[in-house]
Amino acid sequence: MATLKELAELLDGTVVGDENIQVRRVAPISAAMAGDITFIASLKYLAALKETKASAVILFPGVEAPDLPAIVCKNPYLAFAKVLTHLQVRRLEPRGVMEGARVASGAQLAKDVTIHPGCVIGERVHIGSGTILYPNVVVYDDVTIGADCTIHAGVIIREGCRIGDRVILQPSVVIGSDGFGFAPDGERYFKIPQVGIVQIEDDVEIGSATCVDRATLGVTRIRRGAKIDNLVQIAHNVVVGEDCILVSQVGIAGSSELGRHCTFGGQAAVAGHLKIGDHVTIGGRGGVTHNLEPNQILSGLPAIPHREWLKASMSFTKLPEIRKEVGRLKRQLEELELKIKES
């Protein structure tokens, strides 16, 4: 529970109405009940406030909620995330190394870690304060995991990889599997040993069943604050820039580098050995085949400026009509040519 006054201080917002009202949880406008706080992040939901049973609402400046106490702040959606974390995310007490976990004698674990049954932790592993490993996590030798990380069930972190602080790895993530590297001899393929590592920097979250391959030489790097969805493939020696967003089924081929604050829609892909500038957005299923300058929005395969792609898409839908028109013009031209010959 928290009062609106307490939440406003957390959010750097302003209370309109009774600041002593207490709320226990965050809820959608339509499902909220007494004791709940809801939020408005878009004007299209404003009319629904007339029907809500919530005790309070989070609003952006210039919007009023008649007869409903409110917290006014610049970014209601961010405020929603912070209040949800404050009110409803459980703070777990550390449980140490639980029965059924196997920890090598040379591993160094902070006193307040939680290691669930079925985990296997190799030699010379370092795990920082407050980190939780859920069941069946496998950590190979020489791995470093920072403080306050959450490593969910079934994650595999291979040898030598480094995980920063406050990293979240969702179930079945694989960090440091071999990069896809083979040298042809004309008939067969000779495996290239992948002897580099993966470095996951602070405040990164990686979704379920995503794979980040180790470098052939050097480092595959996911920079601070990047958020990666489920089922994403990051190949060897890739660099993902700070605060990038990669949506489900994105694929980044080997040795490509993404700048800061890039956003890739679902199933977008980048060919190998490319450099993508800061603040580039690629629409879903877009394919990048060449280097990109910063501050662009592109779509399609190959990716082109988004506005051009929209025009091309409109033209594509008209192709059957255009085909008929071309056929009609062709017949007219043939008839005209025939008349000219006969005259």
Secondary structure, 3 states (H helix, E strand, C coil): CEEHHHHHHHHCCEEECCCCCEECEECCCCCCCCCEEEECCCHHHHHHHHCCCCCEEEECCCCCCCCCCEEECCCHHHHHHHHHHHHHCCCCCCCEECCCCEECCCCEECCCCEECCCCEECCCCEECCCCEECCCCEECCCCEECCCCEECCCCEECCCCEECCCCEECCCCEEEECCCCEEECCCCEEECCCCCEEEECCCCEECCCCEEECCCCCEEEECCCCEECCCCEECCCCEECCCCEECCCCEECCCCEECCCCEECCCCEECCCCEECCCEEECCCCEECCCECCCEEEECCCCEEHHHHHHHHHHHHCHHHHHHHHHHHHHHHHHHHHHHHHC
